[in-house]
Amino acid sequence: MIKKTLIIVLFLTAFHSSVFASASVATAQAAFIRDNDLWVKVGDKEERITNGDFIRYPKWSQDGYWIAYLKGAKDVDETFFSGDLWLYNIRMKKHFKVKTNVSKNFAWSPQSNQLTFLVNDALFLFNPDPSSLYLATPIATNVENVSWFPDGRRLLISSRKNVELHSDIILSEVAFDKLKPKIKPIYTIHIGEDEYYVSTSAFKWSADKKWISFLLIPTASLSADSNTLCLFSFDGRIFKKVDEMLNDENWFRWSPWKNQLGYIGGSGREAQKNKQLKTVFVPGLRKEILTPNGYVDRDFFWKNNHTLIVSRSKESELVDIAKRPLPSLNKISDTQVTQVTFPLKNEGDFAPQIVHNQLVLVRTNRKTAKILVSRADKGKEKVWINNVTVASWYYGKWHWDEVFDLYERWD
């Protein structure tokens, strides 16, 4: 009787795990790059979208029916930061060219199918609706970076006050009155004579929408080694420089429901050296270091307010590439640390995300990449997408948003 009961329990456990994995994957859809072409996967079905092109930076619209992407020239280096902006509608199965020479920081509104993008320093707004005649609307010039407010109706932009090297940087709110932009400066970041900041990253809002995090970015040669993470209260009363870190917007994230910012700090362009996961609470600005001595953190994601999933490896000097350690994923919950993925020696796990209690990650051996899924942090990983183009990397820092974007469906 005991043996029979055990068999039933094992069968139900296996059945539940299988159904859960299948159902969880089916609630997400991915846009990814394979052999430089754009592909889409919904559940277990893959579809090739372009043929013989050179595509990067796929980004889903808020309703999951549009993908914005950049098309580059086939004869350029594997890395490019501006190109032709295109849209693809997965229902109509049609492509629409929007603009040329668009930088990679284009962004969909969190509330509607509106898209902002930059051509050099000119800001445009695009609505993929036939009534707009598929024309982009110019919004402002002299713009360094832009992000949507959480309400999806306003924009936050950064601009330089003048062309001088030590120019102040102005943060402004862009509202729309009968579709006409109204620009209101809200804060001026004063740049000292001994400082070389020329731009900002995109902006991210805290859970209560009262705090904004972003990077102050110096001139290109300096930016490769160090950028300054900043916190700004939207009432304009508080502006703080928090720490030094690499220029990667995925390396700073707010917790889902608390005013707690996580980030990977540390100067130096080598991702395998001097990179520590830290948290800072606002408004008190109390910091906590979560990376133990002898290790570095390479990517992370908040599972909830108390638990993070982090891509962690041993710290290393700039040795031969094949000898540099690659990371596994670890769960940090309060003071406990648990390894949750176990890649082979020549593989590493990056870009963790949690979707409907499903852990999604990128695994690479530096030559190939694949997307894996598992039941949060408790199950064995299974391959969801094979043969993903390997993202560009710089001193051990991969940019996986070049080749993969996940859309969370709620149907």
N, C-alpha and C positions, 0 to 999 in steps of 0.2 A: 504494500500500500504506500509506504514511504517513497519507494523507488518510482511508483507510478505518479505520485504527486510531484516529485522532483522533475520528472520528464515534462509534465504539464506546465510547471512553472517556467522551466527553461524554454519551452516552445513559445509560451505567451510572451516571455521577455524578448526573445529573438523577433517574434512577429511584431511586437510593439515598436521595437527599435527600427525595424525595416520600414514599417508604415510611417513612423515619425520622420525618419530621414527623407523619405519620398515626399511626404506632405509638406515638410518644411522647405525643401528645395523648390517645390512647386509654387510656393508663395512668394518667390523672388524671380526677377528676370535680370539677365546680365547682358550688357553690351561689352564686347571684348574684341581684341585685335589678334588675329591669327595670320601669319605670313603677311603682315602689314595691311590686311584687309579687315573691314568691319564685319563682325558677326553678332548675332543675337541668340540668346538661349532663354527659353521660357519653359520651366519645368525640365523635362528631359529632351526637348526638341531644340535642335540647333538650326540656324538659318544663316547662310552667307548673304551679306547685304551689298558689298562692293566686290569688284573683280579686277585684280591687278592694280589696285591703287595703293597709296601710302598714307594710312590713316592713323591719327593719334587723338587722345583726349576725348573719348566718347562721354557724353553727359546726358542723363535722362531728364526730361521735363517732369514737372510735379505730378502730372496725370499718367505718366508712363507710356504715352503714345508717340512722343517725339524723342529723337536722339540728335543732339548737336555734336558736331565733330569737326576737327581740322584735317584738311587734306594738304599734304606737302608734296614737294617735288621728289621724284624717285631717285634723282641723282645727288641728293644732299646727304649729309651725315644722318645717322640713325636718330639723332636728337634734333628737334626743331621746336621753337617756341612761338612761332607765328606761321600762319598759312591761310588757305581759303576756308572760310567758315561755311559749312553745309548743314542742312537739316534733313532728317529722314523720318517719314511718318510710317509707323509699323502697320497701321490699318490700310492706308492708301497705297503703301509700298512705293512711295515716290520720294525722290531727292529734290531739294531746293537749295540752290546756291544763294548765300546771303551777302557775302562781302569778301574781298581779298585782303591779305596782309593783316589778319586779325590775330591778336595775341591770345595766349592760352588761358587767360583768366576770364573768359566769358562765363556767364552764370545765369541759370534760370531763376525766375522768381519762385519763392517757396509756396506761393498761393495761386499762381496763374501761369499760363503759357506765354510769359513774356521773357525776353532774353536780353541781357545787357552784354555789350562787348566793346573792346577798345581797338581802334586802328591808330597806331602810334599813340598820341595823347588825346585823341578825339573819342568821346563816349557816345555810343549809339544805343537805342532801344528798338527791339524788333518783336513784332507780334505775328506769329505764323497763322494769320487768318486771311482768307480771301478778300475781306473788306479793306484790309490794309494794303492791298495790291502787292504784298510781299516786299514792301519797301521799308528800309531801316530809317528811323527818325533820329536826327542828330540832337544830342542833349547838351553837351558841354565840351569845351576844349581845355587843354592844360590839365588833364586828369592823369594821376599816377596809378590809382587803383580804385575799385568800386565794389560795394557789396549791397545786397538787398537788406532792408530792415525785415525783421521777422513777420511784419504784417503784410509784406509783399506789395506795398503801395508807395514806399519811399526808398531812396537810395542814400548811402553814405559814401562820399567820395573824398579822396585826398588829392591835394594840388600843391605845387610849389608856388610860393609868393612871387618869386622872380627867377631869373635864369642864373643868378649868382651861385657860386659853389656852396656857400653857407646859408642858402635861402631857408627861411622858415617854411614849415609845411602846414597847410590849412585843411582842417576837416570841415566838410560842409554837408548839410542835409539837402537832398533834392526831392521836392514834393511836386505833384502834378495838379494843376488847376485847369480843368477842361483840356487835358492832355498836354498843356504847355508847362514846361519845367520851371519851377521857382527854386532858386538856389540860395540857401541861407547859411553863411559861415557859423559854426558853432564852437570851434576851438582852434587856437593857433599853437602849434608846437614850435617853440623857439629853438633854433639850431645855433649852437655856440661856434665861435671862431675855430675851436679845436675839434669840432665834430664834422663828420662828412656824410651825414644822412641825406639821401636824395629822393627817397620814395618810401612807400609803406607796402605791406602785404594786404590781402583782403582782411575783412573785419569779422569777428565772431562775437555773438551775444551770449551773456550769461543766462541762467535759467529764469531769473526774474526780469530779464531784458533791461537791467539798469547799468550793466557793466559791459565794456567792449574790450576784447583782446586783439592785438595785432602786432606786427613786427615793424620796427623802424629799420630800413634797409640802407646801408651805406653804398658808396660807389662799388662797381662790380668786383674789383680786385679784393676789396676788404670784405664784401658780402660773402665770398666763398668760405671765409673762416669764421665770421661772427656777425650776427644781427641781434638787435635788441628787442626783447619781448616787452611789450608795454600793456598797461591797464589804464582804462579811461572810464570815469563815471559819466554817464550821458548827460547829467545835469551840469557838466563842465567844471565841477568843483575839484575833482581829484584826477591827477595824471601821474602815473608812476612807471619808472623803468624797473623791470622785474629781474631780468637775467639775460645772459648771452646764449644764443643758440643758432643752429643752422637755418637757412632760409627754406623752410618746409612748412607749409600751412597745415599739413596733417600731423605735425609734431606738437601742436598745441590744441587742446580740446577741453571744452567745459563739461563737467559732469552733467547728467541728464536733468536733475531736479534740485541741485544745490549750487550755490555760488562758489564753486571750487574748480580751479583751473589745473589741468594736468598738462605737463609739457616735458620735452626731452631737452635739457639744457647742456651747455658745455661748448666752448669755443674749439676751433680747429676743424679743418674740412674732413678729417678721417672719421668715418662713422663707427669704426671699431675701436675708438679710443676717446676717453673723456666725454662720454655721453650718458647722462644720468636722468632717469625719470623722476620728476618732482611734482608735487602738488602745492598750490598756494591758495589760501582762503581769502576771500574779500568780504568786508573791507579791511580786516586786520592784517592781511598780507603775511600770515604765518606760513612758512615753507616747511615741507617735509621731503626728505630724500628717500626714495624707495629702491634705489639700485645699490646692491652690496658691492664692496670693494672687490676689484678684480673682474668685474663684469661691465657690460655696456648694454643699453637698451636702444633698439633700432626702429620700433614702431609700437603703437599702443592703441587701445580702444576701451572706453568705459562700458562695462557690462551693466552696472548700476552705480549708485552713489558710493558704494563701499567696495566695489570689486572692479579691478582692471585686468585686461588681458594684454600682456606685453611680449614683444619679440626680443629675446635676450640671448646674448652670446658672451663668451669670455672676451675680456679686453685683449687687444693685440696691437703690436707695433705694425708699421707698414712693411710687412714681409711679403714674400712672393704670394700672388693672388690665391693660388691653390692651397696655401697654408693658412690663410686667414679664416678664423672660425666663422661659421654660419649659425644663425640663431634657431632656437626652438621657441614655442609659445609657453608662457608661464601665467598662472593666475595669481594675482595679488589680492588677498581678501583680508582686510585689517592688517594683522602682523604675520599672517600665514602666506607662504609662497609654495605653489604646487606646479610642477611641470605638467603640461596638458597635451603637448604633441612631442613626438619622438622621431624626427626626420633622420634619414641616413646620414652618415658622416659627411658626405659631400653635398648635402642638401640643407636648405634653410627655409624657415617659415616667416612670412612677412604679412603686413597689411591685414591684421585681424579685424573682423566685424561680427557683430551679433545680430541675427535676423530671426525673429520669432523663436528665440532660444536655440538657434542654430548658429554654430561657429563657422564662419567662412574665412578662408585664408588663402594666401598665395604661397606655393612651394616651388623653389627653384634650385637648380644645380649650377646656375650661372649661364648655362647654355640653352636650357628649356625651362618652361614654367607651366604650372597647372593650378587650377582652382580646386581646393578641397573643402569638404563640409563634414561636420560631425555634430552630434547632439551637445551643443554648448561646450562645456569643458569636461564632459564625462564619457564621451564615446570615441571609438576608433574612427579616424578620418576615412572618407571615401572620396574618390575623384568625381567631381562634378563636370569640370571642363578641362580637356587635355589640350596640349599644343598651343598654349597662349604665347604670343610674342613676348620675349623678355624685354622689360622696360629698360630705358637707359639708366646708367648708374655713374656715380661720381665719387671716387674714394670710398666705395662700399655703401653708398646711399642710393637705393633704387627709388624710382618715381613710378609707382604702380598705377597711379591715376592716368598715366599715358595710355595704358592698354586695358583697363578694366574699370567698369562702373556698375554698381549693383543698385537695382531699383526694388524697393520693398512694396509688395502688393498686399492688399488687405481684403481681397475677395475670397 
